């Protein structure tokens, strides 16, 4: 069964899935960064959306 890109449950909102184009677009737009900057953040702190947001905000 294909992944339903409209179904964003709590787990989807908590993690940045760099392997899924729609997720990369969503998080890049949400955080206002490029795909490359998003990847840098995930590489630095892992795929937790909260940790990525904190990293990108410079806190």
Residue pairs with C-beta under 8 A, 6 or more apart in sequence:
3 20
5 22
12 23
13 49
14 48
14 49
14 50
15 47
15 48
15 49
16 23
16 27
16 38
16 42
16 47
16 48
16 49
16 52
17 23
17 24
17 47
18 24
18 38
18 39
18 42
18 47
24 35
24 38
27 38
27 49
27 52
28 34
28 35
28 38
31 38
31 52
31 53
31 56
33 41
33 56
37 56
38 52
41 52
41 55
41 56
42 52
44 55
45 51
45 52
45 54
45 55
46 52
